[in-house]
Amino acid sequence: MVATFWAFVQKEFFHILRDRRTLFVMLGMPFALVLLFGYAVTTDFKHASVAVYDQSGDMWSQRLIHQMQAGGYFSVVASVSRKEEIDRLFRQGKIKVAVVIPSHFGESLMGCEPVQLQLLSDGSEPNIALTLVSYMNDISTRFVNEALGSSAQWLISLQPRMVYNPALRSVYMFVPGVIAVVLMLISAMLTSLSIAREKERGTLNLLLISPLPPLLIIVGKVLPYVLLSFFNALVIIGMGIEVFGMRMWGSWPFLLLSCLLFILTALSLGVFISTRVRTQQTALFASLLGLMLPTVLLSGYIFPIESMPTPLQVISNVTPAKWFIILLKGIMLKGGGLDALWVPVAVLSGMTVFFILLSWKSFKLHVE
């Protein structure tokens, strides 16, 4: 009995070793999880993109700007000459913080006159905004200590203002993220499992010999998920506005079209996964590793992308949820239109076309 049982265990073990997909998932998942959680899960923030409105332009203001960048927490990406330019950069998502240095900055310091620095921070990400205000407060204090001594700390005071979310309500952060996660779950994961189930049962071949062309078969399979996903998006947006008091500043048609675009992107990913796998189990693992984990960890929904290592920042650019969350926040919180948000629209459109073509090619090869 023991020998028979041991022979059975050995057979199962070697079966797993021969199955390359299962072996890859079993060995690759722990490695991927450790790397993702080790590097991506961090609440520290580094290299925050900053716009500077320097109305003084003297030596002291330049020293302050240099000190801001020296610690690695801030990176000046734009120098503006008008406050209107700051608003445009915020709407486009190019900056997290804007620093306004008043005129006669150096003269006031030398004359021991108090100076107020205005710090505008993007309140659509409340935790990050508070962290950056704390960083800037420490930098300004250290700047005065090094320049004039600790007794002159009172000369510079920080005047923070949270744009788009003055009350720092967390609902402004989690509603766009929840929409992205739910739509990815329904549109991509369930679609890939649905088509993989048809292939596993052998019923897909029966559908292929029906009078309907293959394209209409795929459309018929995914259309219910389009409608269900769109309904869920409306429910979450409605709850955010009616229940949690979230305000809608942008265009409703633009918002709804953006949701539909992301649904199509997620569906194209789900269909592509289903064309490359044979079983529901493999489709589930591929969806979890390739879609859900990047959506939660690499989209900027919870953890700041700027604080991640460069390789993960590059990978985040091919994560559809990142661009969708930028779209949602830009429309709902900042009132941005297509002129300010054309980049995420173009990226999601390109991803949709790319994966539809890949899916069509893979499906065609399978049919032939």
C-alpha positions as CSV (number, residue, x, y, z in Angstrom):
1,M,0.0,0.0,0.0
2,V,2.8,2.4,0.9
3,A,4.7,1.7,-2.3
4,T,1.6,2.2,-4.4
5,F,0.8,5.5,-2.6
6,W,4.4,6.7,-3.1
7,A,4.3,5.8,-6.8
8,F,1.1,7.8,-7.1
9,V,2.7,10.8,-5.5
10,Q,5.8,10.5,-7.8
11,K,3.5,10.4,-10.8
12,E,1.6,13.5,-9.7
13,F,4.9,15.3,-9.0
14,F,6.4,14.5,-12.4
15,H,3.1,15.5,-14.0
16,I,3.4,18.9,-12.5
17,L,7.1,19.2,-13.6
18,R,6.0,18.3,-17.2
19,D,3.2,21.0,-17.2
20,R,5.3,24.1,-18.0
21,R,2.4,26.6,-17.4
22,T,1.6,25.2,-13.9
23,L,5.3,25.0,-13.0
24,F,5.8,28.6,-14.2
25,V,2.9,29.9,-12.1
26,M,3.9,27.9,-9.0
27,L,7.5,29.2,-9.1
28,G,6.9,32.6,-10.7
29,M,4.1,33.8,-8.4
30,P,6.1,33.8,-5.1
31,F,9.0,35.6,-6.9
32,A,6.7,38.2,-8.5
33,L,4.7,38.8,-5.3
34,V,7.9,39.3,-3.2
35,L,9.3,41.8,-5.7
36,L,6.0,43.7,-6.1
37,F,5.2,44.0,-2.5
38,G,8.8,44.6,-1.5
39,Y,9.2,47.5,-3.9
40,A,5.7,48.8,-4.7
41,V,4.1,48.7,-1.3
42,T,5.6,51.9,0.2
43,T,4.0,55.0,1.7
44,D,7.2,57.1,1.3
45,F,7.1,59.6,-1.5
46,K,10.1,60.6,-3.6
47,H,10.7,62.8,-6.7
48,A,7.4,64.5,-6.5
49,S,7.0,66.7,-9.6
50,V,6.9,70.4,-8.7
51,A,6.2,73.6,-10.5
52,V,7.8,76.7,-9.1
53,Y,6.4,80.3,-9.5
54,D,9.4,82.3,-8.4
55,Q,8.4,86.0,-8.2
56,S,11.6,87.0,-6.6
57,G,14.3,85.4,-8.8
58,D,17.1,86.3,-6.4
59,M,19.9,84.2,-5.0
60,W,17.9,83.2,-1.9
61,S,15.0,81.8,-3.8
62,Q,17.4,79.9,-6.1
63,R,19.0,78.4,-3.0
64,L,15.6,77.4,-1.6
65,I,14.8,75.7,-4.9
66,H,18.1,73.9,-4.9
67,Q,17.5,72.7,-1.3
68,M,14.1,71.4,-2.3
69,Q,15.6,69.1,-4.9
70,A,18.7,68.1,-2.9
71,G,16.8,65.8,-0.6
72,G,15.3,63.7,-3.4
73,Y,11.7,64.3,-2.3
74,F,10.9,67.0,-4.9
75,S,11.9,67.3,-8.6
76,V,11.2,70.7,-10.3
77,V,9.7,69.9,-13.7
78,A,8.4,73.4,-14.6
79,S,9.0,77.1,-13.8
80,V,6.0,79.2,-14.5
81,S,5.4,82.9,-14.8
82,R,1.7,83.0,-14.1
83,K,-0.6,81.2,-11.7
84,E,-2.9,80.1,-14.5
85,E,-0.1,77.9,-15.8
86,I,-0.1,76.0,-12.5
87,D,-3.8,75.2,-12.8
88,R,-3.1,73.8,-16.4
89,L,-0.3,71.6,-15.1
90,F,-2.5,70.3,-12.3
91,R,-5.3,69.4,-14.7
92,Q,-2.9,67.6,-17.0
93,G,-1.5,65.6,-14.1
94,K,2.1,66.8,-14.7
95,I,2.7,68.1,-11.1
96,K,1.9,67.1,-7.6
97,V,2.9,70.3,-5.9
98,A,3.4,74.0,-6.8
99,V,5.5,76.4,-4.8
100,V,4.9,80.1,-5.0
101,I,7.8,82.2,-3.8
102,P,6.8,85.8,-3.1
103,S,8.6,88.9,-4.6
104,H,11.5,90.4,-2.6
105,F,12.0,87.0,-0.9
106,G,15.7,87.6,-0.2
107,E,15.3,91.2,0.9
108,S,12.6,90.2,3.4
109,L,14.8,87.5,4.9
110,M,17.8,89.8,5.2
111,G,15.6,92.4,6.8
112,C,14.2,89.9,9.3
113,E,10.7,90.3,7.9
114,P,8.4,87.3,7.9
115,V,7.9,85.5,4.6
116,Q,5.0,83.3,3.5
117,L,5.6,80.5,1.0
118,Q,2.4,79.3,-0.7
119,L,2.3,75.5,-1.3
120,L,-0.4,74.2,-3.6
121,S,-0.8,70.5,-3.4
122,D,-3.0,68.1,-5.4
123,G,-5.7,67.1,-2.9
124,S,-7.1,64.3,-5.1
125,E,-4.5,62.1,-3.3
126,P,-4.9,63.2,0.3
127,N,-2.3,61.0,2.0
128,I,0.4,62.0,-0.5
129,A,-0.6,65.7,-0.2
130,L,-0.2,65.7,3.5
131,T,3.2,63.9,3.2
132,L,4.5,66.5,0.7
133,V,3.4,69.4,2.9
134,S,5.3,67.8,5.8
135,Y,8.4,67.4,3.6
136,M,8.2,71.0,2.4
137,N,7.8,72.3,6.0
138,D,11.0,70.4,7.1
139,I,12.9,71.7,4.0
140,S,12.0,75.4,4.7
141,T,12.9,75.0,8.3
142,R,16.3,73.5,7.4
143,F,16.9,76.2,4.8
144,V,16.4,79.0,7.4
145,N,18.6,77.2,9.9
146,E,21.5,76.9,7.5
147,A,21.1,80.4,6.1
148,L,20.3,82.5,9.2
149,G,20.5,80.2,12.2
150,S,17.9,78.4,14.3
151,S,16.7,81.6,16.0
152,A,15.3,82.8,12.7
153,Q,13.0,79.8,12.1
154,W,10.0,82.1,12.5
155,L,10.9,84.1,9.4
156,I,9.4,81.6,6.9
157,S,5.9,80.2,7.3
158,L,4.2,77.7,5.0
159,Q,0.8,78.4,3.6
160,P,-0.5,75.1,2.3
161,R,-3.6,74.9,0.2
162,M,-5.1,71.6,-1.1
163,V,-6.5,72.1,-4.6
164,Y,-9.5,70.0,-5.8
165,N,-10.0,68.5,-2.4
166,P,-9.6,71.2,0.4
167,A,-11.1,68.9,3.1
168,L,-8.8,66.0,2.2
169,R,-11.6,63.6,2.0
170,S,-10.4,60.0,1.2
171,V,-13.5,59.3,-1.0
172,Y,-11.9,61.4,-3.7
173,M,-9.1,58.8,-3.8
174,F,-10.8,55.5,-3.4
175,V,-13.8,56.0,-5.7
176,P,-11.7,56.2,-9.0
177,G,-9.6,53.2,-7.8
178,V,-12.6,51.1,-6.9
179,I,-14.1,51.8,-10.4
180,A,-10.9,50.6,-12.0
181,V,-10.6,47.4,-9.9
182,V,-14.3,46.5,-10.4
183,L,-14.3,47.1,-14.2
184,M,-11.0,45.1,-14.6
185,L,-12.5,42.3,-12.5
186,I,-15.7,42.0,-14.4
187,S,-14.5,42.9,-17.9
188,A,-11.2,41.1,-18.1
189,M,-11.1,38.3,-15.6
190,L,-14.6,37.1,-16.0
191,T,-14.5,37.4,-19.8
192,S,-11.3,35.3,-19.9
193,L,-12.8,32.7,-17.6
194,S,-16.0,32.6,-19.6
195,I,-14.3,31.9,-23.0
196,A,-11.7,29.5,-21.4
197,R,-14.6,27.6,-19.9
198,E,-16.2,27.2,-23.4
199,K,-12.8,25.9,-24.7
200,E,-12.3,23.5,-21.7
201,R,-15.8,22.0,-22.2
202,G,-15.4,21.8,-26.0
203,T,-18.5,23.8,-26.6
204,L,-16.5,26.6,-28.4
205,N,-15.9,24.3,-31.3
206,L,-19.7,23.8,-31.6
207,L,-20.2,27.5,-31.7
208,L,-17.6,27.9,-34.4
209,I,-19.5,25.6,-36.7
210,S,-22.7,27.6,-36.2
211,P,-23.9,30.0,-38.9
212,L,-22.5,32.9,-36.9
213,P,-19.0,34.2,-37.9
214,P,-16.3,33.9,-35.2
215,L,-16.2,37.7,-34.7
216,L,-19.9,37.8,-33.8
217,I,-19.5,34.9,-31.5
218,I,-16.8,36.7,-29.5
219,V,-18.9,39.9,-29.5
220,G,-21.9,37.9,-28.3
221,K,-19.8,36.5,-25.5
222,V,-18.4,39.8,-24.3
223,L,-21.4,42.1,-24.8
224,P,-23.2,41.1,-21.6
225,Y,-20.0,41.9,-19.7
226,V,-19.8,45.3,-21.4
227,L,-23.3,46.1,-20.2
228,L,-22.8,44.7,-16.7
229,S,-19.5,46.6,-16.3
230,F,-21.0,49.9,-17.5
231,F,-23.9,49.5,-15.1
232,N,-21.4,48.8,-12.2
233,A,-19.4,52.0,-13.2
234,L,-22.6,54.1,-13.0
235,V,-23.5,52.6,-9.6
236,I,-20.1,53.3,-8.1
237,I,-20.1,56.9,-9.5
238,G,-23.6,57.4,-8.3
239,M,-22.8,56.2,-4.8
240,G,-19.7,58.4,-4.7
241,I,-21.7,61.5,-5.5
242,E,-25.0,60.8,-3.7
243,V,-23.8,58.8,-0.6
244,F,-20.3,60.2,0.0
245,G,-20.8,63.7,-1.4
246,M,-18.2,63.6,-4.1
247,R,-18.5,66.5,-6.6
248,M,-18.4,66.1,-10.3
249,W,-16.6,69.0,-12.0
250,G,-16.1,67.7,-15.6
251,S,-18.2,66.6,-18.5
252,W,-20.6,63.7,-18.0
253,P,-20.4,62.5,-21.7
254,F,-16.6,62.6,-21.5
255,L,-16.7,60.6,-18.2
256,L,-19.1,57.9,-19.6
257,L,-17.1,57.6,-22.8
258,S,-13.9,57.2,-20.8
259,C,-15.5,54.4,-18.7
260,L,-16.6,52.7,-21.9
261,L,-13.1,53.0,-23.4
262,F,-11.6,51.4,-20.3
263,I,-14.2,48.6,-20.4
264,L,-13.2,47.9,-24.0
265,T,-9.5,47.9,-23.1
266,A,-10.1,45.4,-20.2
267,L,-12.3,43.2,-22.4
268,S,-9.7,43.1,-25.1
269,L,-7.2,42.0,-22.5
270,G,-9.6,39.3,-21.2
271,V,-10.2,38.0,-24.7
272,F,-6.5,37.9,-25.5
273,I,-5.8,35.9,-22.3
274,S,-8.6,33.5,-23.2
275,T,-7.1,32.9,-26.7
276,R,-3.7,32.0,-25.2
277,V,-4.8,29.5,-22.5
278,R,-6.7,26.2,-22.5
279,T,-8.2,25.9,-19.0
280,Q,-10.0,28.1,-16.6
281,Q,-7.3,27.5,-14.0
282,T,-4.6,28.9,-16.2
283,A,-6.9,31.9,-17.2
284,L,-7.5,32.6,-13.5
285,F,-3.8,32.6,-12.6
286,A,-2.9,34.7,-15.7
287,S,-5.6,37.2,-14.8
288,L,-4.5,37.5,-11.2
289,L,-0.9,37.9,-12.0
290,G,-1.2,40.0,-15.2
291,L,-4.2,42.1,-14.4
292,M,-5.4,42.3,-10.8
293,L,-2.1,42.7,-9.0
294,P,-0.8,45.4,-11.4
295,T,-4.2,47.2,-11.1
296,V,-4.0,47.3,-7.3
297,L,-0.2,47.8,-6.9
298,L,1.1,49.6,-10.0
299,S,-1.8,52.0,-10.9
300,G,-1.1,54.6,-8.3
301,Y,-4.5,53.8,-6.7
302,I,-2.9,53.1,-3.3
303,F,0.9,53.4,-3.6
304,P,2.7,56.4,-5.3
305,I,4.3,55.3,-8.6
306,E,7.0,58.0,-8.3
307,S,8.5,56.2,-5.2
308,M,8.9,52.9,-7.0
309,P,12.1,51.7,-8.7
310,T,12.5,52.7,-12.3
311,P,11.7,49.3,-13.7
312,L,8.3,49.2,-11.9
313,Q,7.6,52.8,-13.1
314,V,8.1,51.6,-16.7
315,I,5.9,48.6,-16.1
316,S,3.2,50.8,-14.7
317,N,3.0,52.6,-18.0
318,V,1.5,49.5,-19.6
319,T,-1.0,49.1,-16.8
320,P,-4.4,50.3,-18.2
321,A,-5.7,51.1,-14.7
322,K,-3.1,53.8,-14.2
323,W,-4.3,55.8,-17.2
324,F,-7.9,55.2,-16.4
325,I,-7.5,56.5,-12.8
326,I,-5.7,59.6,-14.3
327,L,-8.7,60.1,-16.6
328,L,-11.3,59.7,-13.8
329,K,-9.5,62.1,-11.4
330,G,-8.9,64.6,-14.2
331,I,-12.5,64.6,-15.2
332,M,-14.4,64.3,-11.9
333,L,-12.1,66.3,-9.6
334,K,-10.3,68.7,-11.9
335,G,-12.9,69.3,-14.6
336,G,-10.4,68.5,-17.3
337,G,-11.4,67.9,-20.9
338,L,-9.9,66.2,-23.9
339,D,-7.4,69.0,-24.4
340,A,-5.9,68.3,-21.0
341,L,-6.4,64.5,-20.9
342,W,-5.7,63.4,-24.4
343,V,-2.6,61.4,-23.4
344,P,-4.4,58.8,-21.3
345,V,-7.2,58.6,-23.9
346,A,-4.7,58.0,-26.6
347,V,-2.8,55.3,-24.5
348,L,-6.0,53.4,-23.7
349,S,-7.2,53.6,-27.3
350,G,-3.9,52.3,-28.5
351,M,-3.9,49.4,-26.0
352,T,-7.5,48.5,-27.0
353,V,-6.6,48.3,-30.7
354,F,-3.4,46.4,-30.0
355,F,-5.0,43.7,-27.9
356,I,-8.0,43.3,-30.2
357,L,-5.6,42.7,-33.1
358,L,-3.6,40.2,-31.1
359,S,-6.7,38.4,-30.0
360,W,-8.1,38.3,-33.5
361,K,-4.8,36.9,-34.8
362,S,-4.6,34.3,-32.0
363,F,-8.2,33.3,-32.5
364,K,-7.9,33.0,-36.2
365,L,-4.9,30.7,-35.8
366,H,-6.8,28.6,-33.4
367,V,-9.8,28.4,-35.7
368,E,-7.6,27.4,-38.7
